[in-house]
Amino acid sequence: MKIVADDKIPFLKGVLEPYADVIYLPGKDITRDIVKDADALLTRTRTKCTGEFLRGTSLKFIGTATIGFDHIDTRFCSR
């Protein structure tokens, strides 16, 4: 399992590594090419998960460490 995670999410580093390969990056550096073969994305508002960003990826889960989720195209995700 491959997880791409925003490196500014507090207390995350070291938690998931026993279960998955985790790549930590600044939110502004997380691109479609980086997540195209990832199973999960753990993000904050800096990563805009638009339909264009998500299309053609293998993501099965998007988790956000924010109050809202307006940076995630939920219509695209529900399809």
Secondary structure, 3 states (H helix, E strand, C coil): CEEEEECCCCCCCCCCCCCCEEEEECHHHCCHHHHCCCCEEEECCCCCECHHHHCCCCCCEEEECCCCCCCECHHHHHC
